[in-house]
Amino acid sequence: MSIDAPTRRAGTMPARRQSGLPDWSLGLFGLVAFAGVLELLPRTGVISERYFPPFSAMVGALVEAMGTDTFWSATGETLQAWGIGLAIALVAGVGLGLLIGSVPILQRLTASTVEFLRPVPSVALIPLAVLVFGITNIRSTLLLIVYAAFWQVLIQAIYGVQDVDPVARETARSYQLGRWARLRHLVWPTALPYVMTGVRLGAAVALILAVTAGIVGIGQGLGWLIVRAQSGNDVPTIYGIVLFTGLLGVVVNLLARALERRALAWHSSVRADLGG
C-alpha cells in the first residue's frame, strides 16, 4: 500500500513559486475553464442536452433546489452523518493504530486480519447495514462511513508509529522515560504527520460514503435527492446536486488541509509550503 507521504522531497519547490502566480488564481482559472467546457459541449451538439445539460442549466437547477427546505434538510443529514462517522473513525483509528504500532506482537497478530478486511469495500456492507438497522436509521449510514474511514486512519497511524527513529527510541529507554512520556514526546510527534494524512483521506472517504448511502436508499441525504431527481427525469437537478457535492468535497479538503497546517506548523513540510 502506498502512503500519501506527509513530507516533501528535498529540492522541490511549490508550484506557485515556479509560475509566479498564487495557487488560488490557478485553481480559479481551472474551474472557469472547466465550466466553459461544460457549457460548450452540449451547446455545440457534441453531447446531447437531453443527457448532459449546459453548465448554466445545472447551476440554475441547483439554485432553484437550494431555495427549498428539502435540500437543506438533506444536506444537514449528509453532513451530520459525515461528521459523526468521521469522529468515530478518527478516535478508533488513532487509538488502535498507536496501540498496534507500539506493540510488536500486536502488529504480527493483526497484520493478516487488517490486510484481509481493509480491501473490503464499504458498499459490500450495505445489505448488512439495512438488515441490522433499516434504511431510515442514521446508524446504517454511520456503519458504512466508519468502516471506510477507519482503515484510512488506522493504516497511517500504524505507519507513523513504525517510523519512529530506532536510535531515538533507544535513547528514550536509556533515559528511563515512562511509557506515557515516550508516547507524548517521541511517538506522537513522529506519527502526527501520518495521522493528519489519515484524517485528510478519511474525511474525503467519509463524505463519499455519506452521499452513497442516500443513492442506495439509506436515509434522505444528498444521495437521496439525486435519486429523486433521477426518478423524475430532472437531469439538470441531478447534475446540479452532483456539483454541490463536489463543492462540499472541496470545502472538506480545504478544512482538512488547514487543520493539517495548524497541527503541523512545526513540521518541515509545512514550513516549506509556507516559504518558511
Buried (B, 14 or more C-beta within 10 A) or exposed (E): EEEEEBEBEEEEEEEBEEEEEEEEEEEEEEEEEEBEEBBEBBBEEEBEBEEBBBBEBBBBBBEEBEEEEEBEEBBEBBBBBBBBBBEBBBEBBBEBBBBBBBEEEBBEEBEEEBEEEEEEEBBEBBEEBBEEBEBEBBBBBBBBBBBBBBBBBBBBBBBBBBBBEEEBBEEBEEEEBEEEEBBEEBBBBBBBBBBBBBBBBBBBBBBBBBBBBBBBBBBBBBBBBBBBBEEEEBBBBBBBBBBBBEEBBEEBBEEBBEBBBEBBEEBEBBEBBEEE
